[in-house]
C-alpha cells in the first residue's frame, strides 16, 4: 500500500466517531448547516482550499428549497448545537455545499470524490434492539434520521481528507472533495454542476454504502440508476357543509384520491423499468367539511430519460384529469430530478486494481444493480461530456432493516477498508490515470 496502515487505523477510528456524531444530529436536504460547518472546519484545519455556499451552488438551478421558516429553524438549531457562527453565515438560505481541494506536490490530473450529507424525514427506532439507540447515538432530532448512510459517507470523506493531507508529497495533481447537500429528492447535484464544480475534473468517483452489497465487498461497477422526477401537487377546491350543502363544495380530497388511483394505473413501459409512488397525501380539516385543500408528494422513475419522461407526462395528465373531474384547481411543482449514467470501465478497473492489495476488502467487478436513483449521475455525465472518466462505487455493508427504514444501520467495521481503498485509488489515479483521464494531466 502507498500509505502506512497506522494512518488508516487512525482515520478509521476518527470516522466512526464522526459518523456517530452526525447520526445523532441529522439534517434534511439544504438544511445541513451543522454538518457543512463541521466539514468546512475540518478541511480548513487540514490545510485544504475550501469553497462553500454560493461559491459552489448555482442559485437559479435550485428546486425544492425549504421554506424560510424551515431554513431559519434548522439554522438556529445548528447554532444551538455548536456550529461555527462565522461559517454558518456562508450557508444561509440553504446553500450548504462544501468543496475542498488538496493540491499535490507533483503535476497530474484532478481526481474528485463526491459524498452526500443529508438525512431523511423518518423517525428512528429508539428501542434497545437498534444499535444506535443501544450505543447512545440515536437521532436527537425527532422525525429526522440518517436512514441511507449519508452520515457514513461524510465520515469517510473526512477520513480520506485526513489521510491524504498527511500524504500531500505523494499526490500527483489535485484531489477535490465534494460534499453535496440534498441528494434525497435529487436537488443538490445540479446546482453544484451548474456552478462548475467538476468542470476541471479528470476522474470522478461517487460512493454509497450498503445498496444491497455484501459487507466487506467493494463494487466498482454500478449500473441501473433510474432517472426520476419528484413532484409536489396541491389541489384547491371549495369548502362546504357536508350535511347541509354538500353540492356547493368542490372536493380536493376526492381529486387527490382519484389522482392517486390513476397514477398507480399508468401502463408500464415496455422498454424498461418504470415506477410511480405517492409517498404523502394530506387533506381535510373535519369529518363534516368538504375538503377544500389536498397535498400530494409523489415521484416517477424510469430506466432511461425517455421512460422517466413518459411516466412524468402520463402522471401530469392523470393529475390534471382528476382535478378537472372534481372541478378543483391544481398546481404541480417539480421538486427534484435525477438522470442516468454509466461507470467507465477503465476507471472502475483502476479502482479495483488499487483495492487488490487492501486487506479485508474483496472486489467484485461484476455489474452491481443500483436499487434506486442518484443525482451523482449529473456529476458523472458532466465529467464524461468534458472528456473525463466517472465511476459510481458501492461499499457493501449490512443495513439493519434496509435503506429508508427506521431501523437502518451500517456495519462500521467496513469504514477502514473503504477509506483505504479510496485513498489508495486516488493516489494511484493521480500517478497513473487511465488514458481517458489524462486530458489535463501535465
Buried (B, 14 or more C-beta within 10 A) or exposed (E): BBBEEEBBEEBBEBBBEBBBBBBBBBBBBBBBBBBBBBBBBBBBEBBBEBBBBBBBBBEEBBBBBBEEEBBBEBBEBBBEBEBBEEBBEBBBBBBBBBBBBBBBEEEBBBBBBBBBBBBBBBEBBEEEEBBBBEEEBBBEBEEBBBBBBBBBBBBBBBBBBBBBBBBBEBBBBBBBBBBBBBBBBBBBBBBBBBBEBBEBBBBBBBBBBBBBBEBBBBBBBBBBBBBBBBBBBBBBBBBBEBEEEEEEBBBBBBBBBBBBEBBEEBEBBEEBEBBBEBEEBEBBEEEEEBBBBBBBBBBBBBBBEEBBBBBBEBBBEBBBBBBEEBEBBBEBEEBBBBBBBBBBBBBBBBBBBBBEEBEEBBBBBEBBEBBBBBBBBBBBBBBBEBEBBBBBBBBBBBBBEEBBBBBBBBBBBBBBBBBBBBBBBBBBBBBBBBEBBBEBBE
